[in-house]
Amino acid sequence: MKVRYKLWFEDGQGVQVLGEGLVRILELIEERGSIVGAAKDLKMSYRACWGKIKDMERRFEKPLIEPHVGGGKNRGTVLTDEARKLLQQYRLFDKEVSEIIHNLFHRHFQGK
């Protein structure tokens, strides 16, 4: 037996603001350098991916991506410093929550 959980954050109206799926979109944009690349990896349409990013930006009231248009190797999309900080905070928080949950699980279900 093992414990599993899902972690996400909601606003005051119960609308998801940030969770694993949204974090994964940002991580893939950072890795691939484009929304198109992230969408392909996630088997999503570009439009769906773009819409989720725009929703996140509205909820956080700040830009999370910086598109670089034009030709050459400098085109694509990068994360803003705020987005990178948000990813780091989420991953650290998730790691701590995971450790606590697994310790509690061990204490209550496997430690007897």
VMD Tcl script that builds the backbone (N, CA, C; Angstrom):
set m [mol new atoms 336]
animate dup $m
set s [atomselect $m all]
$s set {name element resname resid chain x y z} {
  {N N MET 1 A 0.854 -1.177 0.000}
  {CA C MET 1 A 0.000 0.000 0.000}
  {C C MET 1 A 0.896 1.236 0.000}
  {N N LYS 2 A 0.446 2.260 -0.719}
  {CA C LYS 2 A 1.198 3.510 -0.739}
  {C C LYS 2 A 0.209 4.674 -0.770}
  {N N VAL 3 A 0.699 5.827 -0.392}
  {CA C VAL 3 A -0.137 7.028 -0.371}
  {C C VAL 3 A 0.120 7.826 -1.633}
  {N N ARG 4 A -0.950 8.417 -2.150}
  {CA C ARG 4 A -0.852 9.312 -3.303}
  {C C ARG 4 A -1.674 10.549 -2.985}
  {N N TYR 5 A -1.304 11.661 -3.593}
  {CA C TYR 5 A -2.035 12.912 -3.375}
  {C C TYR 5 A -1.870 13.813 -4.577}
  {N N LYS 6 A -2.758 14.783 -4.686}
  {CA C LYS 6 A -2.649 15.828 -5.704}
  {C C LYS 6 A -2.649 17.163 -4.980}
  {N N LEU 7 A -1.820 18.058 -5.473}
  {CA C LEU 7 A -1.665 19.361 -4.849}
  {C C LEU 7 A -2.024 20.436 -5.859}
  {N N TRP 8 A -2.874 21.368 -5.456}
  {CA C TRP 8 A -3.160 22.530 -6.288}
  {C C TRP 8 A -3.581 23.677 -5.400}
  {N N PHE 9 A -3.521 24.879 -5.965}
  {CA C PHE 9 A -3.912 26.085 -5.252}
  {C C PHE 9 A -5.129 26.681 -5.942}
  {N N GLU 10 A -6.052 27.207 -5.131}
  {CA C GLU 10 A -7.263 27.838 -5.640}
  {C C GLU 10 A -7.343 29.273 -5.164}
  {N N ASP 11 A -8.084 30.069 -5.929}
  {CA C ASP 11 A -8.340 31.436 -5.486}
  {C C ASP 11 A -9.535 31.442 -4.536}
  {N N GLY 12 A -9.973 32.615 -4.118}
  {CA C GLY 12 A -11.079 32.744 -3.169}
  {C C GLY 12 A -12.407 32.213 -3.673}
  {N N GLN 13 A -12.536 32.072 -4.995}
  {CA C GLN 13 A -13.771 31.561 -5.584}
  {C C GLN 13 A -13.691 30.058 -5.891}
  {N N GLY 14 A -12.622 29.417 -5.495}
  {CA C GLY 14 A -12.475 27.982 -5.722}
  {C C GLY 14 A -11.974 27.615 -7.104}
  {N N VAL 15 A -11.452 28.585 -7.840}
  {CA C VAL 15 A -10.904 28.330 -9.181}
  {C C VAL 15 A -9.421 27.991 -9.048}
  {N N GLN 16 A -9.021 26.914 -9.710}
  {CA C GLN 16 A -7.615 26.514 -9.640}
  {C C GLN 16 A -6.723 27.595 -10.229}
  {N N VAL 17 A -5.709 27.961 -9.467}
  {CA C VAL 17 A -4.744 28.973 -9.880}
  {C C VAL 17 A -3.443 28.303 -10.320}
  {N N LEU 18 A -3.064 27.263 -9.633}
  {CA C LEU 18 A -1.804 26.593 -9.931}
  {C C LEU 18 A -1.888 25.156 -9.470}
  {N N GLY 19 A -1.374 24.259 -10.287}
  {CA C GLY 19 A -1.335 22.841 -9.965}
  {C C GLY 19 A -0.307 22.158 -10.838}
  {N N GLU 20 A -0.226 20.855 -10.729}
  {CA C GLU 20 A 0.801 20.093 -11.435}
  {C C GLU 20 A 0.728 20.282 -12.946}
  {N N GLY 21 A -0.468 20.295 -13.517}
  {CA C GLY 21 A -0.597 20.465 -14.961}
  {C C GLY 21 A -0.093 21.813 -15.439}
  {N N LEU 22 A -0.458 22.855 -14.719}
  {CA C LEU 22 A -0.017 24.194 -15.092}
  {C C LEU 22 A 1.480 24.357 -14.891}
  {N N VAL 23 A 1.994 23.774 -13.833}
  {CA C VAL 23 A 3.437 23.803 -13.581}
  {C C VAL 23 A 4.170 23.078 -14.708}
  {N N ARG 24 A 3.615 21.961 -15.135}
  {CA C ARG 24 A 4.259 21.190 -16.207}
  {C C ARG 24 A 4.313 21.988 -17.510}
  {N N ILE 25 A 3.258 22.740 -17.809}
  {CA C ILE 25 A 3.266 23.592 -19.000}
  {C C ILE 25 A 4.437 24.571 -18.936}
  {N N LEU 26 A 4.578 25.247 -17.797}
  {CA C LEU 26 A 5.668 26.216 -17.654}
  {C C LEU 26 A 7.035 25.540 -17.746}
  {N N GLU 27 A 7.175 24.378 -17.113}
  {CA C GLU 27 A 8.456 23.667 -17.169}
  {C C GLU 27 A 8.817 23.281 -18.603}
  {N N LEU 28 A 7.832 22.831 -19.359}
  {CA C LEU 28 A 8.105 22.425 -20.734}
  {C C LEU 28 A 8.408 23.622 -21.630}
  {N N ILE 29 A 7.767 24.747 -21.377}
  {CA C ILE 29 A 8.109 25.956 -22.132}
  {C C ILE 29 A 9.563 26.320 -21.858}
  {N N GLU 30 A 9.962 26.208 -20.608}
  {CA C GLU 30 A 11.355 26.494 -20.251}
  {C C GLU 30 A 12.306 25.516 -20.945}
  {N N GLU 31 A 11.957 24.227 -20.962}
  {CA C GLU 31 A 12.818 23.211 -21.572}
  {C C GLU 31 A 12.859 23.321 -23.092}
  {N N ARG 32 A 11.697 23.487 -23.705}
  {CA C ARG 32 A 11.592 23.461 -25.165}
  {C C ARG 32 A 11.805 24.815 -25.819}
  {N N GLY 33 A 11.607 25.884 -25.042}
  {CA C GLY 33 A 11.783 27.215 -25.603}
  {C C GLY 33 A 10.625 27.681 -26.447}
  {N N SER 34 A 9.497 26.981 -26.338}
  {CA C SER 34 A 8.338 27.396 -27.120}
  {C C SER 34 A 7.053 26.810 -26.546}
  {N N ILE 35 A 5.966 27.502 -26.818}
  {CA C ILE 35 A 4.646 26.996 -26.435}
  {C C ILE 35 A 4.287 25.815 -27.327}
  {N N VAL 36 A 4.656 25.887 -28.599}
  {CA C VAL 36 A 4.374 24.796 -29.533}
  {C C VAL 36 A 5.018 23.497 -29.035}
  {N N GLY 37 A 6.276 23.575 -28.629}
  {CA C GLY 37 A 6.976 22.396 -28.122}
  {C C GLY 37 A 6.332 21.843 -26.864}
  {N N ALA 38 A 5.946 22.729 -25.959}
  {CA C ALA 38 A 5.284 22.291 -24.729}
  {C C ALA 38 A 3.951 21.622 -25.053}
  {N N ALA 39 A 3.172 22.236 -25.925}
  {CA C ALA 39 A 1.867 21.694 -26.296}
  {C C ALA 39 A 2.012 20.312 -26.931}
  {N N LYS 40 A 2.993 20.147 -27.806}
  {CA C LYS 40 A 3.217 18.841 -28.447}
  {C C LYS 40 A 3.550 17.776 -27.417}
  {N N ASP 41 A 4.451 18.103 -26.498}
  {CA C ASP 41 A 4.832 17.139 -25.462}
  {C C ASP 41 A 3.646 16.732 -24.599}
  {N N LEU 42 A 2.735 17.663 -24.379}
  {CA C LEU 42 A 1.567 17.405 -23.534}
  {C C LEU 42 A 0.378 16.878 -24.331}
  {N N LYS 43 A 0.572 16.733 -25.650}
  {CA C LYS 43 A -0.501 16.298 -26.545}
  {C C LYS 43 A -1.724 17.206 -26.423}
  {N N MET 44 A -1.443 18.504 -26.384}
  {CA C MET 44 A -2.475 19.542 -26.315}
  {C C MET 44 A -2.380 20.377 -27.580}
  {N N SER 45 A -3.448 21.078 -27.889}
  {CA C SER 45 A -3.364 22.035 -28.976}
  {C C SER 45 A -2.606 23.267 -28.482}
  {N N TYR 46 A -2.017 23.970 -29.427}
  {CA C TYR 46 A -1.345 25.221 -29.088}
  {C C TYR 46 A -2.333 26.171 -28.415}
  {N N ARG 47 A -3.539 26.251 -28.972}
  {CA C ARG 47 A -4.550 27.171 -28.449}
  {C C ARG 47 A -4.920 26.840 -26.993}
  {N N ALA 48 A -5.072 25.559 -26.677}
  {CA C ALA 48 A -5.403 25.167 -25.306}
  {C C ALA 48 A -4.271 25.544 -24.351}
  {N N CYS 49 A -3.050 25.287 -24.775}
  {CA C CYS 49 A -1.881 25.611 -23.962}
  {C C CYS 49 A -1.791 27.124 -23.744}
  {N N TRP 50 A -1.936 27.875 -24.823}
  {CA C TRP 50 A -1.901 29.338 -24.756}
  {C C TRP 50 A -2.991 29.855 -23.809}
  {N N GLY 51 A -4.194 29.293 -23.912}
  {CA C GLY 51 A -5.302 29.712 -23.059}
  {C C GLY 51 A -5.016 29.476 -21.581}
  {N N LYS 52 A -4.418 28.341 -21.261}
  {CA C LYS 52 A -4.084 28.056 -19.859}
  {C C LYS 52 A -3.031 29.037 -19.329}
  {N N ILE 53 A -2.073 29.372 -20.171}
  {CA C ILE 53 A -1.044 30.335 -19.774}
  {C C ILE 53 A -1.676 31.704 -19.528}
  {N N LYS 54 A -2.527 32.136 -20.440}
  {CA C LYS 54 A -3.179 33.441 -20.304}
  {C C LYS 54 A -4.071 33.482 -19.064}
  {N N ASP 55 A -4.781 32.382 -18.768}
  {CA C ASP 55 A -5.596 32.314 -17.541}
  {C C ASP 55 A -4.716 32.457 -16.307}
  {N N MET 56 A -3.578 31.763 -16.317}
  {CA C MET 56 A -2.647 31.853 -15.185}
  {C C MET 56 A -2.143 33.281 -15.018}
  {N N GLU 57 A -1.796 33.914 -16.117}
  {CA C GLU 57 A -1.288 35.285 -16.046}
  {C C GLU 57 A -2.356 36.231 -15.496}
  {N N ARG 58 A -3.599 36.030 -15.886}
  {CA C ARG 58 A -4.680 36.878 -15.349}
  {C C ARG 58 A -4.840 36.674 -13.842}
  {N N ARG 59 A -4.778 35.434 -13.409}
  {CA C ARG 59 A -4.953 35.147 -11.975}
  {C C ARG 59 A -3.786 35.668 -11.140}
  {N N PHE 60 A -2.574 35.580 -11.685}
  {CA C PHE 60 A -1.403 36.073 -10.961}
  {C C PHE 60 A -1.156 37.558 -11.194}
  {N N GLU 61 A -1.887 38.114 -12.145}
  {CA C GLU 61 A -1.786 39.540 -12.482}
  {C C GLU 61 A -0.357 39.954 -12.838}
  {N N LYS 62 A 0.323 39.068 -13.576}
  {CA C LYS 62 A 1.676 39.368 -14.049}
  {C C LYS 62 A 2.011 38.432 -15.201}
  {N N PRO 63 A 2.858 38.893 -16.092}
  {CA C PRO 63 A 3.256 38.018 -17.206}
  {C C PRO 63 A 4.146 36.877 -16.708}
  {N N LEU 64 A 3.925 35.697 -17.278}
  {CA C LEU 64 A 4.716 34.529 -16.920}
  {C C LEU 64 A 5.606 34.061 -18.063}
  {N N ILE 65 A 5.302 34.529 -19.273}
  {CA C ILE 65 A 6.119 34.170 -20.433}
  {C C ILE 65 A 6.486 35.426 -21.209}
  {N N GLU 66 A 7.583 35.313 -21.940}
  {CA C GLU 66 A 8.044 36.387 -22.831}
  {C C GLU 66 A 8.247 35.799 -24.221}
  {N N PRO 67 A 7.301 36.049 -25.128}
  {CA C PRO 67 A 7.490 35.554 -26.495}
  {C C PRO 67 A 8.548 36.392 -27.218}
  {N N HIS 68 A 9.384 35.726 -27.967}
  {CA C HIS 68 A 10.388 36.395 -28.799}
  {C C HIS 68 A 10.061 36.042 -30.239}
  {N N VAL 69 A 9.510 37.013 -30.958}
  {CA C VAL 69 A 9.100 36.765 -32.335}
  {C C VAL 69 A 10.224 37.113 -33.292}
  {N N GLY 70 A 10.079 36.657 -34.514}
  {CA C GLY 70 A 11.085 36.946 -35.529}
  {C C GLY 70 A 11.805 35.690 -35.954}
  {N N GLY 71 A 12.796 35.866 -36.744}
  {CA C GLY 71 A 13.541 34.728 -37.256}
  {C C GLY 71 A 14.795 34.468 -36.460}
  {N N GLY 72 A 15.448 33.410 -36.807}
  {CA C GLY 72 A 16.734 33.098 -36.187}
  {C C GLY 72 A 16.610 32.310 -34.911}
  {N N LYS 73 A 17.743 32.137 -34.252}
  {CA C LYS 73 A 17.772 31.291 -33.063}
  {C C LYS 73 A 17.212 31.973 -31.818}
  {N N ASN 74 A 16.946 33.263 -31.858}
  {CA C ASN 74 A 16.431 33.964 -30.677}
  {C C ASN 74 A 14.907 33.964 -30.585}
  {N N ARG 75 A 14.235 33.339 -31.558}
  {CA C ARG 75 A 12.778 33.313 -31.487}
  {C C ARG 75 A 12.341 32.210 -30.535}
  {N N GLY 76 A 11.105 32.288 -30.096}
  {CA C GLY 76 A 10.560 31.292 -29.180}
  {C C GLY 76 A 9.963 31.978 -27.969}
  {N N THR 77 A 9.836 31.241 -26.899}
  {CA C THR 77 A 9.221 31.758 -25.682}
  {C C THR 77 A 10.074 31.372 -24.483}
  {N N VAL 78 A 10.277 32.312 -23.599}
  {CA C VAL 78 A 10.999 32.051 -22.350}
  {C C VAL 78 A 10.109 32.431 -21.179}
  {N N LEU 79 A 10.421 31.906 -20.025}
  {CA C LEU 79 A 9.688 32.259 -18.809}
  {C C LEU 79 A 10.230 33.565 -18.245}
  {N N THR 80 A 9.342 34.308 -17.610}
  {CA C THR 80 A 9.783 35.503 -16.896}
  {C C THR 80 A 10.459 35.061 -15.600}
  {N N ASP 81 A 11.163 35.978 -14.982}
  {CA C ASP 81 A 11.774 35.679 -13.686}
  {C C ASP 81 A 10.710 35.317 -12.662}
  {N N GLU 82 A 9.550 35.971 -12.743}
  {CA C GLU 82 A 8.439 35.665 -11.816}
  {C C GLU 82 A 7.973 34.224 -11.997}
  {N N ALA 83 A 7.884 33.762 -13.233}
  {CA C ALA 83 A 7.456 32.388 -13.495}
  {C C ALA 83 A 8.476 31.392 -12.962}
  {N N ARG 84 A 9.746 31.690 -13.156}
  {CA C ARG 84 A 10.802 30.798 -12.637}
  {C C ARG 84 A 10.739 30.729 -11.107}
  {N N LYS 85 A 10.522 31.871 -10.483}
  {CA C LYS 85 A 10.407 31.912 -9.025}
  {C C LYS 85 A 9.183 31.116 -8.566}
  {N N LEU 86 A 8.077 31.261 -9.263}
  {CA C LEU 86 A 6.848 30.537 -8.941}
  {C C LEU 86 A 7.070 29.031 -9.040}
  {N N LEU 87 A 7.743 28.585 -10.092}
  {CA C LEU 87 A 8.048 27.162 -10.236}
  {C C LEU 87 A 8.906 26.654 -9.093}
  {N N GLN 88 A 9.908 27.431 -8.738}
  {CA C GLN 88 A 10.793 27.031 -7.650}
  {C C GLN 88 A 10.013 26.937 -6.338}
  {N N GLN 89 A 9.172 27.915 -6.062}
  {CA C GLN 89 A 8.372 27.895 -4.837}
  {C C GLN 89 A 7.436 26.691 -4.814}
  {N N TYR 90 A 6.780 26.434 -5.944}
  {CA C TYR 90 A 5.846 25.311 -6.014}
  {C C TYR 90 A 6.577 23.994 -5.762}
  {N N ARG 91 A 7.705 23.799 -6.418}
  {CA C ARG 91 A 8.440 22.543 -6.266}
  {C C ARG 91 A 8.959 22.355 -4.837}
  {N N LEU 92 A 9.444 23.408 -4.218}
  {CA C LEU 92 A 9.898 23.302 -2.826}
  {C C LEU 92 A 8.738 22.988 -1.893}
  {N N PHE 93 A 7.611 23.667 -2.099}
  {CA C PHE 93 A 6.424 23.425 -1.284}
  {C C PHE 93 A 5.948 21.986 -1.469}
  {N N ASP 94 A 5.879 21.526 -2.719}
  {CA C ASP 94 A 5.434 20.169 -3.021}
  {C C ASP 94 A 6.356 19.137 -2.380}
  {N N LYS 95 A 7.656 19.388 -2.412}
  {CA C LYS 95 A 8.613 18.460 -1.804}
  {C C LYS 95 A 8.377 18.346 -0.300}
  {N N GLU 96 A 8.173 19.484 0.360}
  {CA C GLU 96 A 7.936 19.458 1.803}
  {C C GLU 96 A 6.616 18.776 2.140}
  {N N VAL 97 A 5.579 19.066 1.372}
  {CA C VAL 97 A 4.276 18.429 1.600}
  {C C VAL 97 A 4.399 16.922 1.409}
  {N N SER 98 A 5.109 16.500 0.364}
  {CA C SER 98 A 5.296 15.080 0.090}
  {C C SER 98 A 5.992 14.376 1.258}
  {N N GLU 99 A 7.037 14.994 1.779}
  {CA C GLU 99 A 7.754 14.396 2.910}
  {C C GLU 99 A 6.853 14.259 4.126}
  {N N ILE 100 A 6.069 15.276 4.411}
  {CA C ILE 100 A 5.153 15.233 5.554}
  {C C ILE 100 A 4.103 14.147 5.363}
  {N N ILE 101 A 3.496 14.102 4.177}
  {CA C ILE 101 A 2.459 13.106 3.911}
  {C C ILE 101 A 3.029 11.692 4.026}
  {N N HIS 102 A 4.201 11.455 3.449}
  {CA C HIS 102 A 4.777 10.118 3.503}
  {C C HIS 102 A 5.186 9.728 4.921}
  {N N ASN 103 A 5.674 10.674 5.695}
  {CA C ASN 103 A 6.000 10.392 7.105}
  {C C ASN 103 A 4.744 10.055 7.896}
  {N N LEU 104 A 3.671 10.816 7.691}
  {CA C LEU 104 A 2.406 10.533 8.374}
  {C C LEU 104 A 1.847 9.177 7.957}
  {N N PHE 105 A 1.921 8.880 6.673}
  {CA C PHE 105 A 1.444 7.598 6.183}
  {C C PHE 105 A 2.215 6.458 6.846}
  {N N HIS 106 A 3.517 6.593 6.869}
  {CA C HIS 106 A 4.343 5.554 7.492}
  {C C HIS 106 A 3.980 5.393 8.972}
  {N N ARG 107 A 3.837 6.493 9.678}
  {CA C ARG 107 A 3.517 6.443 11.105}
  {C C ARG 107 A 2.157 5.807 11.370}
  {N N HIS 108 A 1.162 6.127 10.564}
  {CA C HIS 108 A -0.207 5.685 10.834}
  {C C HIS 108 A -0.540 4.329 10.206}
  {N N PHE 109 A 0.128 3.956 9.115}
  {CA C PHE 109 A -0.268 2.728 8.433}
  {C C PHE 109 A 0.814 1.662 8.325}
  {N N GLN 110 A 2.078 2.065 8.448}
  {CA C GLN 110 A 3.132 1.076 8.281}
  {C C GLN 110 A 4.011 0.924 9.509}
  {N N GLY 111 A 3.889 1.802 10.430}
  {CA C GLY 111 A 4.772 1.783 11.598}
  {C C GLY 111 A 4.291 0.890 12.716}
  {N N LYS 112 A 3.217 0.186 12.514}
  {CA C LYS 112 A 2.642 -0.658 13.589}
  {C C LYS 112 A 3.106 -2.077 13.483}
}
mol reanalyze $m
mol bondsrecalc $m
mol representation Tube
mol addrep $m
